[in-house]
């Protein structure tokens, strides 16, 4: 056993490092900070926003349509062209009239026609700078097998290729 000063023994006991259930009595109480007439100044809590939750996406979208009689597939590549990661993305686009999504892959699509939002599938939720993800859907059409004219990712317009 090592010899200890009274304050060191008190600190070890206070922290519970001596195995005892309570600190030993002390002849001098622990010092407390001096009273002050000025109240302490506190800062408001700071929270950091989630990655690219809106308005800051730098992206490029490529959409390749393969059509037949009354159906089509759309293969979409989303590329992060920015310098920061894009997290929990949603891609918004408007389908041409007469198109209705019947199924999709690598994203959740809602609603099936009109202005559609494709939301990440979880496993592809984060796009690192320079990274891409491929998504797509199958749809029926009534004669217009065109592709959407514009795409927005997390609220920001994407360039199209």
ChimeraX attribute file (.defattr): number of C-alpha atoms within 10 A of each C-alpha:
attribute: neighborCount
match mode: 1-to-1
recipient: residues
	/A:1	3
	/A:2	3
	/A:3	7
	/A:4	10
	/A:5	7
	/A:6	12
	/A:7	12
	/A:8	11
	/A:9	16
	/A:10	18
	/A:11	14
	/A:12	16
	/A:13	18
	/A:14	15
	/A:15	12
	/A:16	13
	/A:17	12
	/A:18	14
	/A:19	10
	/A:20	12
	/A:21	10
	/A:22	11
	/A:23	17
	/A:24	14
	/A:25	9
	/A:26	11
	/A:27	7
	/A:28	8
	/A:29	7
	/A:30	9
	/A:31	6
	/A:32	6
	/A:33	6
	/A:34	6
	/A:35	7
	/A:36	7
	/A:37	6
	/A:38	6
	/A:39	7
	/A:40	6
	/A:41	5
	/A:42	6
	/A:43	5
	/A:44	5
	/A:45	5
	/A:46	6
	/A:47	6
	/A:48	5
	/A:49	8
	/A:50	10
	/A:51	15
	/A:52	19
	/A:53	16
	/A:54	17
	/A:55	12
	/A:56	16
	/A:57	25
	/A:58	22
	/A:59	24
	/A:60	20
	/A:61	23
	/A:62	16
	/A:63	20
	/A:64	15
	/A:65	16
	/A:66	13
	/A:67	18
	/A:68	12
	/A:69	10
	/A:70	14
	/A:71	19
	/A:72	21
	/A:73	21
	/A:74	21
	/A:75	17
	/A:76	16
	/A:77	17
	/A:78	21
	/A:79	22
	/A:80	23
	/A:81	20
	/A:82	17
	/A:83	11
	/A:84	16
	/A:85	18
	/A:86	27
	/A:87	20
	/A:88	19
	/A:89	24
	/A:90	22
	/A:91	21
	/A:92	22
	/A:93	18
	/A:94	16
	/A:95	22
	/A:96	17
	/A:97	14
	/A:98	15
	/A:99	24
	/A:100	20
	/A:101	22
	/A:102	14
	/A:103	14
	/A:104	17
	/A:105	14
	/A:106	17
	/A:107	22
	/A:108	19
	/A:109	22
	/A:110	14
	/A:111	12
	/A:112	15
	/A:113	18
	/A:114	16
	/A:115	13
	/A:116	18
	/A:117	21
	/A:118	22
	/A:119	21
	/A:120	20
	/A:121	15
	/A:122	13
	/A:123	8
	/A:124	17
	/A:125	16
	/A:126	19
	/A:127	20
	/A:128	16
	/A:129	16
	/A:130	13
	/A:131	15
	/A:132	18
	/A:133	16
	/A:134	16
	/A:135	21
	/A:136	21
	/A:137	21
	/A:138	19
	/A:139	22
	/A:140	20
	/A:141	19
	/A:142	12
	/A:143	14
	/A:144	16
	/A:145	24
	/A:146	17
	/A:147	15
	/A:148	13
	/A:149	11
	/A:150	14
	/A:151	23
	/A:152	20
	/A:153	28
	/A:154	23
	/A:155	17
	/A:156	16
	/A:157	19
	/A:158	22
	/A:159	15
	/A:160	14
	/A:161	9
